[in-house]
Amino acid sequence: MISRFSIKYYAILLLVLSVITPAQSEDNSPSAVKVAYIYNIAKFTRWPESTWKGANDPFILCSYGEDSVSKELKILENKKIDEHPITVVNVKKNQDFQYCHALYISTDDRRVYRYLLSQIDQQTVLTITDESPFFDTGGFVNLIRENKRLRFQISNQQLSKTTLILSSKLLKLSILVD
């Protein structure tokens, strides 16, 4: 017999997954699924009103690295987070990160995680990766495989320090860790 919790959990999961897959991507590759998660995690996150000067200013989704997820993020170009069209920027180590609203760091760059974190305002930038060492050293969201499914962890420590507001639906689907 299915419990009420299970039904509610799967209903919320279906709601989130119904908007997860970007229309341009018919690909079900692991990187395409991760891009869909990144998009929806950002979509269910609220930034302070002072983040943007204008109502239609772009949402800057930064990516550091050359992995397949970083390359696939381009499919999100011009999709919207609220009314803000997404601009995907592949940043380099020595570039200015101050304009990033979200930063995806690929797993290929473990040795520079701390440097990248030092370059952003961790209170206003949503950091996402799928590599635990980064997550353990100050990351916000970590994509993981659990029982052959893609899940995501959210750091309680980072959540308590941020000015970002994560949807209760998002938090219910996440794995909260210290």
Stockholm file with secondary structure:
# STOCKHOLM 1.0

chainA/1-178         MISRFSIKYYAILLLVLSVITPAQSEDNSPSAVKVAYIYNIAKFTRWPESTWKGANDPFILCSYGEDSVSKELKILENKKIDEHPITVVNVKKNQDFQYCHALYISTDDRRVYRYLLSQIDQQTVLTITDESPFFDTGGFVNLIRENKRLRFQISNQQLSKTTLILSSKLLKLSILVD
#=GR chainA/1-178 SS CCCHHHHHHHHHHHHHHHHHSCTTCCCCSHHHHHHHHHHHHHHTEECCGGGCSSTTCCEEEEEESCSHHHHHGGGGTTCEETTEEEEEEECCTTSCCTTCSEEEECGGGGGGHHHHHHTSCTTTCEEEESCHHHHHTTCSEEEEEETTEEEEEEEHHHHHHCSCEECHHHHHHSEEEC
#=GC SS_cons         CCCHHHHHHHHHHHHHHHHHSCTTCCCCSHHHHHHHHHHHHHHTEECCGGGCSSTTCCEEEEEESCSHHHHHGGGGTTCEETTEEEEEEECCTTSCCTTCSEEEECGGGGGGHHHHHHTSCTTTCEEEESCHHHHHTTCSEEEEEETTEEEEEEEHHHHHHCSCEECHHHHHHSEEEC
//
